[in-house]
Amino acid sequence: MPPRSPQKMHTGEKSPGKKTPIEAPTLGKGKPTDYTSHGVTDNDIFLLPGSDLQLLALLTAIGAVVRLFRIYQPASVVFDEVHFGGFASKYIKGKFFMDVHPPLAKLLLTLAGWLAGFDGEFDFKDIGKDYIGPKVPYVAMRLLPAVFGVLTIPTIFLTLKAAGCRTTTAAMGAALIIFENGLLTQSRLILLDSPLIIMTAFTALAWTCFTNQHEQGPAKAFDPSWWFWLVATGLGLGATVSVKWVGLFTIAWVGSLTIVQLWILLGDPKTVTPRLWFKHFLARVFCLIVIPVTFYVAMFAIHFVCLVNPGDGDGFMSSEFQATLNSKAMQDVPVDVAYGSRVSLRHHNTQGGYLHSHNHMYPTGSKQQQITLYPHKDENNVWLLENKTQPEGLDGPIAGPGAWDDIPPTVIEDGAVLRLYHVTTGRRLHSHDVRAPVTEADWQNEISAYGYEGFEGDANDLFRVEIKKKMSDGPLAKTRLRTIQTKFRLIHVMTGCALFSHKVKLPDWAYEQQEVTCAKQGTLPNSIWYVEQNEHPMLGADAEKVNYRDPGFLGKFWELQKVMWTTNAGLVESHAWDSRPPSWPILRRGINFWGKDHRQIYLIGNPVIWWSSTLAVGIYIVFKGLSVLRWQRGFKDYDDVTFKRFDYEIGTTVLGWAFHYFPFYLMQRQLFLHHYFPALYFAIMTLCQIYDYATNRIVGLGLQKRPVIGKAGVAALLAVSIVAFTLYAPLSYGNPWTQAACNKVKVFDTWDWDCSTFHTDLAQYAISPPVGGAEQTGSPASPAAGEAKLGNQKPLSEAVVTPQASANESILTREKKIEYRDQDGNLLNEEQVAALQGKVSFSTRYETRTKLVDEAGNEIGEGPAGAEGFAPPHPDVDREPETAAGVPEDDGRDLPATASPEDDIRKEKSVEKAKTGKPKPASEAKEATK
């Protein structure tokens, strides 16, 4: 029995302003004979009627009001403004920093601040730090993301019109963007998500317009409008990937659709000759590859021009890279390394730390002098290379470390045995069969500095030079030690272990500098060293000199890309506010941004918009699955032009959603709700396109002849969305709210904002301190669990986060309880915890909370116990290199190596003090929250 004919889907009357289908050579049932798409119409957005433009202006004005409403609040640093505002300060001062995101959005934020008079003196160091006193033009800096958020509204309107939707549907899409709480929240702060979304939206608009031009066939090919939209797509791709690497997903979306276009062109041999096909191919290569790459590289060229001074990010970079920064450039130094040379040894593998010692002892093990890896140039990095025996003089061996200063230099060759004498403390590098201070593995021995005045050393001070020929530059560097050029290992003669360092930090007693050990089984890169600074009294001005090679722009560019990739991939620690991709489309959990004065900013989307857009994507997926099954069974659904256009047009948008969503499943790094925003944009477009087909184009549904039903549906959806927007607006704006109103709209337990933060009555806000002042600041606490400390902490008496017990209330007890939650934030009861004991490890992630109970057993008020509850630092940005231990110090190269140990103690104490209170990313401080 032959298959039944499917119900016909066909277009009805033309909508106002819509062009008629393109006329092309046809065959059979009206199908074009060339590559013109069947049923395509000319949706040129430059030909929109005046009524559409007036509606577009009205929607944009409404969006501006919604986005800019009270943008001045809070008047203190919020969430990631700590980092992205801080980056603006560093740009203005020219201090190099390392961030995992490309520079475009940060440069634009800096420009906005600079034009408003920002001088870079405000450091954005602490969440809650007051903007008003220092007169920071924070409103101007917030205006840039807000303007981008406003521009997203006309962009989606025009994109839907370019996709063939009616004006009512395009207006619905714009309104959904206006009243989406998550997009609103992130566009009102100094963050990168709003620039990312507008760049993604612009790219989608340009590509949709170009696709419409392309589908109209040979008549439109290579016209000015065809070129305009193709070039605009390339610029959009370059801009998107220059904000965040999420733009690579946008490139993948456009790239896959480009391949489809070229494949269709290849199937039109009558119209498209091989020469013409290659013209199409090269046009796309230039516009979609060359232009984006050029744009991306140009952003880093501007980045390097702005950042010419050393900063807290140069420790991530190689010595060659650092040498290009002001005051970091090294003077030419003698290339030959001889006995008696004063050298600094640099580690090859871990961001270039120096072998370092200071006049402090290990508190465990041998309790001898500490050896560490230190990332900054310093007089305590200077070592004198001694032969294993003293040189002979007229009266016998010459004693002391200066014995080689007055004799002709003898170069150190491969296999030589030597001792390393620490110039400032007078002790020699030493190892023995004692476990390392932190890494207590059997194959890791302690490295120390040992000796005293008059002590000639012992066999445990001897190290053999082992040159790694494949890693050394030049034939001479493969046979003897040469500054910079020779890469070598130092093998301890008595135990056979190699001088080794890895990304393990020592505790506070060593100022959190990097551990150095003597490893018997260490990986090769972690045991490789080279000489950077070299000085010898007998190597005069005429000695052969060497310096770092200038990597040039492309070398610096490529190195920074690798460091960004490595750092980004290393953000794998768990986080208090992280979430995984399966939870995003259903809006399972948000992110805690800020809290103060009984107000809170919490990133949560509009549930009506999120769930309806997710449902729309699901509808298309079901449709596609059924249509493929019917096609396989021989049904001719795709002979219907409306059916075919529905599948292609909406499938293109859903493909954009998929490219911006599913790759996150492959990532092990920390992920958060805001990573879903680009996919949400495509999901909203999908919802609008499906609605447009259902109400305007599919005749079989009967709604095309009843436009009032379609308009009523739009009105109903927008009304519900606006109600939901209003209910959650206090969390988006940081407005006053009540505990009762908060609890009513808390649909899921995983929506973990703290309702106890708010007052019980709005009238109480009239006597509250002003928002964003210079008093105590902090965010509402994340879900309590354990007794971890967060950031800089103050006594409970100084905290003004949640209601406190009044003086006339009698506090009977202060109850403390440890709560346990799973990786999704769900609270575990005692039985569940007991069942998990021994099977999983529990880690402290949140701050301690104290319950105040009166005589009647009633809870008085909840406040942080000894913790400010600072809103969390962002895990993606401002990470210190693993070897870093604070603020970069003076070069130290040109200083004599005679500084006293007391100077070293004072210096390192200042480093310790400088580091106190510095925001740390979650990847480095596991208890920190985002």
Backbone hydrogen bonds, N-H to C=O, Kabsch-Sander energy under -0.5 kcal/mol:
donor,donor_aa,acceptor,acceptor_aa,energy
18,K,15,S,-2.2
19,K,42,D,-0.6
22,I,40,V,-2.2
24,A,22,I,-0.5
27,L,31,K,-2.0
30,G,28,G,-0.6
31,K,27,L,-1.3
33,T,25,P,-2.9
34,D,25,P,-0.5
37,S,215,E,-2.4
40,V,37,S,-1.3
42,D,20,T,-0.7
43,N,41,T,-0.9
47,L,44,D,-1.7
48,L,45,I,-0.9
52,D,49,P,-0.6
53,L,49,P,-1.6
54,Q,50,G,-2.3
55,L,51,S,-2.2
56,L,52,D,-2.5
57,A,53,L,-2.2
58,L,54,Q,-2.2
59,L,55,L,-2.6
60,T,56,L,-2.3
61,A,57,A,-2.2
62,I,58,L,-2.3
63,G,59,L,-2.6
64,A,60,T,-2.2
65,V,61,A,-2.0
66,V,62,I,-2.4
67,R,63,G,-2.7
68,L,64,A,-2.6
69,F,65,V,-1.1
71,I,68,L,-1.7
73,Q,70,R,-2.0
76,S,74,P,-0.6
77,V,129,K,-1.9
79,F,593,F,-0.9
81,E,78,V,-2.8
82,V,79,F,-1.7
83,H,80,D,-0.8
84,F,80,D,-2.6
85,G,81,E,-1.3
86,G,81,E,-0.6
87,F,83,H,-2.4
88,A,84,F,-1.2
89,S,85,G,-1.7
90,K,86,G,-2.0
91,Y,87,F,-2.6
92,I,88,A,-2.2
93,K,89,S,-1.9
94,G,90,K,-1.0
94,G,91,Y,-0.5
95,K,90,K,-2.0
96,F,94,G,-0.5
96,F,309,N,-2.6
100,V,876,D,-0.9
104,L,242,S,-1.8
107,L,103,P,-2.8
108,L,104,L,-2.2
109,L,105,A,-2.4
110,T,106,K,-2.2
111,L,107,L,-2.5
112,A,108,L,-2.3
113,G,109,L,-2.1
114,W,110,T,-2.9
115,L,111,L,-2.7
116,A,112,A,-1.2
117,G,114,W,-1.6
118,F,113,G,-3.0
128,G,77,V,-2.0
129,K,126,D,-2.0
131,Y,75,A,-2.3
132,I,75,A,-0.7
135,K,132,I,-1.1
136,V,131,Y,-2.1
138,Y,136,V,-2.5
141,M,137,P,-1.5
142,R,138,Y,-2.5
143,L,139,V,-1.8
144,L,140,A,-0.9
146,A,142,R,-1.9
147,V,143,L,-3.1
148,F,144,L,-2.2
149,G,145,P,-2.4
150,V,146,A,-2.3
151,L,147,V,-2.6
152,T,148,F,-1.2
153,I,150,V,-1.4
155,T,151,L,-1.6
156,I,152,T,-2.1
157,F,153,I,-1.7
158,L,154,P,-2.6
159,T,155,T,-2.2
160,L,156,I,-2.4
161,K,157,F,-2.0
162,A,158,L,-2.6
163,A,159,T,-1.4
164,G,161,K,-1.5
165,C,160,L,-2.6
170,A,166,R,-2.4
171,A,167,T,-2.6
172,M,168,T,-1.9
173,G,169,T,-2.2
174,A,170,A,-2.1
175,A,171,A,-2.4
176,L,172,M,-2.3
177,I,173,G,-1.7
178,I,174,A,-2.0
179,F,175,A,-2.2
180,E,177,I,-1.1
181,N,179,F,-0.7
184,L,180,E,-2.1
185,T,181,N,-2.7
186,Q,182,G,-2.1
187,S,183,L,-1.0
188,R,185,T,-1.3
191,L,189,L,-2.2
194,S,186,Q,-0.5
196,L,192,L,-2.0
197,I,193,D,-2.5
198,I,194,S,-2.2
199,M,195,P,-2.0
200,T,196,L,-2.3
201,A,197,I,-2.9
202,F,198,I,-2.7
203,T,199,M,-2.2
204,A,200,T,-2.3
205,L,201,A,-2.3
206,A,202,F,-2.9
207,W,203,T,-2.6
208,T,204,A,-2.2
209,C,205,L,-2.4
210,F,206,A,-2.4
211,T,207,W,-2.9
212,N,208,T,-2.0
213,Q,209,C,-1.9
214,H,210,F,-2.9
215,E,211,T,-2.7
216,Q,212,N,-0.7
216,Q,213,Q,-0.7
217,G,214,H,-1.8
220,K,217,G,-1.8
221,A,217,G,-0.8
223,D,220,K,-1.9
227,W,223,D,-2.4
228,F,224,P,-2.8
229,W,225,S,-2.2
230,L,226,W,-1.6
231,V,227,W,-2.8
232,A,228,F,-2.3
233,T,229,W,-1.9
234,G,230,L,-1.8
235,L,231,V,-2.4
236,G,232,A,-2.5
237,L,233,T,-2.5
238,G,234,G,-2.4
239,A,235,L,-2.6
240,T,236,G,-2.6
241,V,237,L,-2.3
242,S,238,G,-1.1
243,V,239,A,-0.5
243,V,240,T,-1.2
244,K,240,T,-1.8
247,G,244,K,-2.0
248,L,245,W,-2.2
249,F,246,V,-1.9
250,T,246,V,-0.8
251,I,247,G,-2.2
252,A,248,L,-2.1
253,W,249,F,-2.0
254,V,250,T,-2.5
255,G,251,I,-2.9
256,S,252,A,-2.3
257,L,253,W,-1.8
258,T,254,V,-2.1
259,I,255,G,-2.0
260,V,256,S,-1.6
261,Q,257,L,-2.1
262,L,258,T,-2.6
263,W,259,I,-2.2
264,I,260,V,-2.3
265,L,261,Q,-2.5
266,L,262,L,-1.9
267,G,263,W,-0.9
267,G,264,I,-0.6
268,D,265,L,-1.6
272,V,268,D,-2.7
273,T,271,T,-0.8
277,W,273,T,-2.8
278,F,274,P,-2.2
279,K,275,R,-1.4
280,H,276,L,-2.2
281,F,277,W,-2.6
282,L,278,F,-2.8
283,A,279,K,-2.2
284,R,280,H,-1.9
285,V,281,F,-2.3
286,F,282,L,-2.6
287,C,283,A,-2.3
288,L,284,R,-2.8
289,I,285,V,-1.3
290,V,285,V,-2.1
291,I,286,F,-2.3
293,V,289,I,-2.3
294,T,290,V,-2.7
295,F,291,I,-2.6
296,Y,292,P,-2.6
297,V,293,V,-2.7
298,A,294,T,-2.4
299,M,295,F,-1.7
300,F,296,Y,-1.2
301,A,297,V,-1.7
302,I,298,A,-2.1
303,H,299,M,-2.0
304,F,300,F,-2.6
305,V,301,A,-1.9
306,C,302,I,-2.1
307,L,303,H,-1.9
308,V,306,C,-1.1
309,N,94,G,-3.1
313,G,96,F,-1.6
314,D,311,G,-1.2
316,F,313,G,-1.6
317,M,314,D,-1.3
322,Q,318,S,-2.6
323,A,319,S,-2.0
324,T,321,F,-1.8
325,L,322,Q,-1.8
326,N,308,V,-3.4
328,K,325,L,-1.8
329,A,325,L,-0.8
333,V,546,V,-2.3
335,V,544,E,-2.6
337,V,481,L,-1.7
338,A,336,D,-0.5
339,Y,410,T,-2.1
340,G,385,L,-3.5
341,S,338,A,-2.1
342,R,535,E,-3.4
343,V,341,S,-0.7
343,V,383,W,-3.3
344,S,533,Q,-1.5
345,L,381,N,-0.5
346,R,344,S,-0.5
346,R,530,Y,-3.0
347,H,353,G,-3.4
348,H,528,I,-2.3
351,Q,349,N,-0.8
353,G,350,T,-0.8
354,Y,374,Y,-3.5
355,L,345,L,-2.6
356,H,372,T,-2.7
357,S,380,N,-1.5
358,H,370,Q,-0.8
360,H,358,H,-2.7
362,Y,368,Q,-2.8
367,K,364,T,-1.8
369,Q,449,A,-1.5
370,Q,360,H,-3.0
371,I,447,I,-0.5
372,T,356,H,-2.6
373,L,514,Q,-2.0
374,Y,354,Y,-2.4
374,Y,372,T,-0.5
381,N,378,D,-1.7
382,V,379,E,-1.2
383,W,343,V,-3.0
384,L,421,Y,-3.0
385,L,341,S,-2.2
385,L,383,W,-0.5
386,E,384,L,-0.7
386,E,419,R,-3.1
388,K,417,V,-0.9
393,G,396,G,-2.8
396,G,393,G,-1.2
398,I,391,P,-3.3
399,A,397,P,-0.6
403,A,400,G,-1.4
404,W,401,P,-0.5
405,D,402,G,-1.7
407,I,404,W,-0.6
411,V,409,P,-0.5
412,I,337,V,-2.3
413,E,411,V,-0.6
414,D,479,T,-2.5
415,G,465,V,-2.1
416,A,413,E,-2.1
418,L,463,F,-3.0
419,R,386,E,-2.7
421,Y,384,L,-2.9
421,Y,419,R,-0.6
422,H,420,L,-0.6
422,H,427,R,-3.3
423,V,382,V,-1.5
423,V,421,Y,-0.6
426,G,422,H,-2.1
427,R,422,H,-0.5
428,R,450,Y,-2.5
429,L,420,L,-2.8
430,H,448,S,-2.8
431,S,460,N,-1.5
432,H,446,E,-0.9
434,V,432,H,-2.3
436,A,439,T,-0.6
436,A,444,Q,-1.2
440,E,438,V,-1.4
441,A,439,T,-1.4
444,Q,441,A,-1.7
445,N,443,W,-0.6
445,N,518,C,-3.1
446,E,434,V,-3.4
447,I,516,V,-0.6
448,S,430,H,-2.8
449,A,369,Q,-1.5
450,Y,428,R,-2.6
455,F,452,Y,-2.3
461,D,458,D,-2.0
462,L,459,A,-1.5
463,F,418,L,-2.5
464,R,491,I,-3.3
465,V,416,A,-3.0
466,E,489,R,-2.5
467,I,465,V,-0.5
468,K,487,K,-2.8
469,K,467,I,-1.0
471,M,468,K,-1.0
472,S,468,K,-0.8
472,S,469,K,-0.7
473,D,485,Q,-2.0
474,G,472,S,-0.6
478,K,474,G,-0.6
478,K,475,P,-0.8
479,T,476,L,-1.6
480,R,476,L,-1.9
481,L,412,I,-3.0
483,T,335,V,-2.8
484,I,531,V,-2.9
485,Q,483,T,-2.4
486,T,482,R,-2.2
488,F,529,W,-2.5
489,R,466,E,-2.4
491,I,464,R,-2.7
491,I,489,R,-0.6
492,H,490,L,-0.5
492,H,497,C,-3.6
493,V,462,L,-1.9
496,G,492,H,-2.7
498,A,519,A,-3.1
499,L,490,L,-2.5
500,F,517,T,-2.9
501,S,526,N,-1.9
502,H,515,E,-1.0
504,V,502,H,-2.7
506,L,513,Q,-3.2
510,A,507,P,-1.9
511,Y,508,D,-2.2
512,E,507,P,-2.0
513,Q,510,A,-1.5
514,Q,373,L,-1.8
515,E,504,V,-3.1
516,V,371,I,-0.7
517,T,500,F,-2.8
518,C,445,N,-2.4
519,A,498,A,-2.7
519,A,517,T,-0.5
520,K,443,W,-2.5
526,N,523,T,-0.5
527,S,524,L,-1.9
528,I,525,P,-1.1
529,W,488,F,-2.8
530,Y,346,R,-1.6
532,E,344,S,-2.7
533,Q,344,S,-0.7
535,E,342,R,-1.4
539,L,536,H,-1.7
540,G,538,M,-1.0
543,A,540,G,-1.6
546,V,333,V,-2.4
555,G,551,P,-0.9
556,K,552,G,-2.3
557,F,553,F,-2.9
558,W,554,L,-2.5
559,E,555,G,-2.2
560,L,556,K,-2.4
561,Q,557,F,-1.9
562,K,558,W,-1.9
563,V,559,E,-2.2
564,M,560,L,-2.7
565,W,561,Q,-2.3
566,T,562,K,-2.6
567,T,563,V,-2.7
568,N,564,M,-2.5
569,A,565,W,-2.5
570,G,566,T,-1.1
571,L,568,N,-1.3
572,V,570,G,-1.9
576,A,928,A,-0.6
578,D,575,H,-1.1
579,S,671,L,-2.4
583,S,580,R,-1.9
584,W,580,R,-0.5
584,W,581,P,-1.4
587,L,584,W,-1.8
588,R,583,S,-2.3
591,I,603,L,-1.4
593,F,591,I,-0.6
593,F,601,I,-2.3
594,W,601,I,-1.8
595,G,778,G,-0.8
596,K,599,R,-1.6
597,D,800,V,-0.7
598,H,801,V,-0.6
599,R,596,K,-1.5
601,I,594,W,-2.8
602,Y,731,L,-1.5
603,L,591,I,-3.1
604,I,602,Y,-0.9
610,W,606,N,-2.6
611,W,607,P,-2.6
612,S,608,V,-1.9
613,S,609,I,-2.2
614,T,610,W,-2.4
615,L,611,W,-2.3
616,A,612,S,-2.0
617,V,613,S,-2.0
618,G,614,T,-2.2
619,I,615,L,-2.4
620,Y,616,A,-2.1
621,I,617,V,-2.2
622,V,618,G,-2.3
623,F,619,I,-2.6
624,K,620,Y,-3.1
625,G,621,I,-2.3
626,L,622,V,-2.5
627,S,623,F,-2.7
628,V,624,K,-2.2
629,L,625,G,-1.9
630,R,626,L,-2.6
631,W,627,S,-2.4
632,Q,628,V,-2.3
633,R,629,L,-1.6
634,G,631,W,-1.4
635,F,630,R,-2.6
639,D,636,K,-1.8
640,D,637,D,-1.8
641,V,639,D,-0.5
642,T,9,M,-1.0
643,F,9,M,-0.5
644,K,640,D,-2.3
645,R,641,V,-2.7
646,F,642,T,-2.7
647,D,643,F,-2.1
648,Y,644,K,-2.3
649,E,645,R,-2.8
650,I,646,F,-1.7
651,G,646,F,-0.5
651,G,647,D,-1.3
652,T,648,Y,-2.1
653,T,649,E,-1.3
654,V,650,I,-2.8
655,L,651,G,-2.3
656,G,652,T,-1.5
657,W,653,T,-2.1
658,A,654,V,-2.9
659,F,655,L,-2.6
660,H,656,G,-1.4
661,Y,658,A,-1.1
662,F,658,A,-2.1
664,F,661,Y,-1.4
665,Y,662,F,-1.9
666,L,663,P,-1.4
667,M,664,F,-1.2
670,Q,571,L,-2.8
675,H,672,F,-1.9
676,Y,673,L,-2.2
677,F,674,H,-1.2
680,L,676,Y,-2.6
681,Y,677,F,-2.0
682,F,678,P,-1.4
683,A,679,A,-2.2
684,I,680,L,-2.5
685,M,681,Y,-1.8
686,T,682,F,-2.3
687,L,683,A,-2.3
688,C,684,I,-2.1
689,Q,685,M,-2.6
690,I,686,T,-2.6
691,Y,687,L,-2.1
692,D,688,C,-2.3
693,Y,689,Q,-2.3
694,A,690,I,-2.5
695,T,691,Y,-2.2
696,N,692,D,-2.2
697,R,692,D,-0.6
697,R,693,Y,-1.4
698,I,693,Y,-2.4
699,V,10,H,-1.0
699,V,697,R,-1.0
701,L,698,I,-1.1
702,G,699,V,-1.8
706,R,703,L,-1.1
709,I,706,R,-1.7
710,G,706,R,-0.9
711,K,707,P,-2.4
712,A,708,V,-2.2
713,G,709,I,-2.3
714,V,710,G,-2.0
715,A,711,K,-2.4
716,A,712,A,-2.6
717,L,713,G,-2.6
718,L,714,V,-2.6
719,A,715,A,-2.4
720,V,716,A,-2.4
721,S,717,L,-2.3
722,I,718,L,-2.7
723,V,719,A,-2.2
724,A,720,V,-2.4
725,F,721,S,-2.7
726,T,722,I,-2.5
727,L,723,V,-2.1
728,Y,724,A,-1.8
729,A,725,F,-0.8
731,L,728,Y,-1.2
732,S,728,Y,-0.9
732,S,729,A,-0.8
733,Y,729,A,-2.7
734,G,730,P,-1.5
735,N,730,P,-0.9
739,Q,759,H,-1.6
742,C,738,T,-2.3
743,N,739,Q,-2.5
744,K,740,A,-1.7
745,V,741,A,-1.1
745,V,742,C,-0.6
746,K,743,N,-0.8
747,V,745,V,-1.5
751,W,748,F,-1.2
752,D,750,T,-1.8
755,C,753,W,-0.9
757,T,754,D,-1.6
758,F,755,C,-1.3
759,H,737,W,-0.7
764,Q,761,D,-1.6
765,Y,762,L,-1.5
766,A,763,A,-1.2
767,I,764,Q,-1.1
768,S,765,Y,-0.8
773,G,770,P,-1.2
778,G,595,G,-0.8
779,S,869,G,-2.0
785,A,847,E,-0.7
788,A,846,Y,-1.6
791,G,789,K,-0.5
798,E,795,P,-1.6
799,A,795,P,-0.6
799,A,796,L,-1.1
809,E,806,S,-1.5
811,I,809,E,-0.7
812,L,810,S,-0.7
812,L,853,V,-2.5
813,T,853,V,-1.7
815,E,813,T,-0.5
815,E,851,K,-2.5
817,K,849,R,-0.5
819,E,817,K,-0.6
820,Y,828,L,-0.6
822,D,826,N,-2.0
825,G,822,D,-2.0
828,L,820,Y,-3.3
833,V,829,N,-2.3
834,A,830,E,-2.5
835,A,831,E,-2.2
836,L,832,Q,-1.3
837,Q,833,V,-1.0
838,G,840,V,-0.5
839,K,836,L,-2.2
840,V,836,L,-1.7
845,R,785,A,-0.7
846,Y,785,A,-1.3
848,T,788,A,-0.6
850,T,863,G,-1.6
851,K,815,E,-2.5
852,L,850,T,-0.5
852,L,861,G,-0.8
853,V,813,T,-2.4
853,V,851,K,-0.5
854,D,858,N,-2.4
855,E,810,S,-0.6
857,G,854,D,-1.7
860,I,852,L,-3.4
863,G,850,T,-1.0
863,G,861,G,-0.5
865,A,848,T,-1.5
866,G,864,P,-1.2
877,V,874,H,-0.6
884,A,881,P,-1.8
898,T,896,P,-1.9
903,D,900,S,-0.6
904,D,900,S,-1.3
905,I,901,P,-2.3
906,R,902,E,-2.4
907,K,903,D,-2.5
908,E,904,D,-2.6
909,K,905,I,-2.1
910,S,906,R,-1.9
911,V,907,K,-1.7
912,E,908,E,-2.2
913,K,909,K,-2.4
914,A,910,S,-2.4
915,K,911,V,-1.7
916,T,912,E,-1.1
918,K,915,K,-2.0
924,E,921,P,-1.7
925,A,921,P,-2.3
926,K,924,E,-0.6
928,A,925,A,-2.0
